[in-house]
């Protein structure tokens, strides 16, 4: 069985999230889409994740939860 790299995509803009998800899935990634930092953190805690992709405000917008990533 071939391992598909797992990406957590943290993006709060739905249209942009859909486009990025489609591109990543076409390139063979398994995408776990989150629209909030707490949802992304849950994916990171519960799954073996290879990459975290996020917009600047999602990963560094002053939320203390980002320190845990």
DOBA-664540 format. One record per residue (C-alpha): x, y, z; residue in one letter; residue number from 1. Coordinates in steps of 0.25 Angstrom, whole numbers. Layout:
BEGIN
PT    c1    c2    c3 rest  nr
PT     X     Y     Z    A NUM
...
This chain:
BEGIN
PT    c1    c2    c3 rest  nr
PT     0     0     0    X   1
PT     5    14    -4    X   2
PT     6    24     7    X   3
PT    -1    37     3    X   4
PT     5    49    11    X   5
PT    -5    55    20    X   6
PT    -7    70    20    X   7
PT   -15    79    30    X   8
PT   -20    91    22    X   9
PT   -24   102    31    X  10
PT   -31   113    23    X  11
PT   -44   120    28    X  12
PT   -48   125    14    X  13
PT   -56   113     8    X  14
PT   -54   116    -7    X  15
PT   -39   117    -5    X  16
PT   -39   105     4    X  17
PT   -46    97    -7    X  18
PT   -36   101   -18    X  19
PT   -24    98   -10    X  20
PT   -30    84    -5    X  21
PT   -33    80   -20    X  22
PT   -19    83   -24    X  23
PT   -13    76   -13    X  24
PT   -22    64   -15    X  25
PT   -19    63   -30    X  26
PT    -4    63   -26    X  27
PT    -7    51   -17    X  28
PT    -8    57    -3    X  29
PT   -19    53     7    X  30
PT   -24    67    12    X  31
PT   -31    69    25    X  32
PT   -37    83    24    X  33
PT   -39    92    36    X  34
PT   -45   105    37    X  35
PT   -41   109    51    X  36
PT   -28   107    59    X  37
PT   -35    98    69    X  38
PT   -40    88    58    X  39
PT   -26    88    52    X  40
PT   -20    85    66    X  41
PT   -29    73    67    X  42
PT   -25    67    54    X  43
PT   -10    69    58    X  44
PT   -13    62    71    X  45
PT   -21    50    66    X  46
PT   -14    47    52    X  47
PT     0    45    47    X  48
PT     2    58    39    X  49
PT    13    61    29    X  50
PT    10    76    26    X  51
PT     2    87    32    X  52
PT    -2    98    22    X  53
PT    -8   111    27    X  54
PT   -11   125    24    X  55
PT    -3   136    32    X  56
PT   -15   140    41    X  57
PT   -19   125    43    X  58
PT    -5   121    48    X  59
PT     0   134    54    X  60
PT   -11   143    56    X  61
PT    -8   146    71    X  62
PT   -16   133    76    X  63
PT    -8   127    88    X  64
PT   -13   113    83    X  65
PT    -3   115    71    X  66
PT     9   114    81    X  67
PT     5    99    83    X  68
PT     7    96    68    X  69
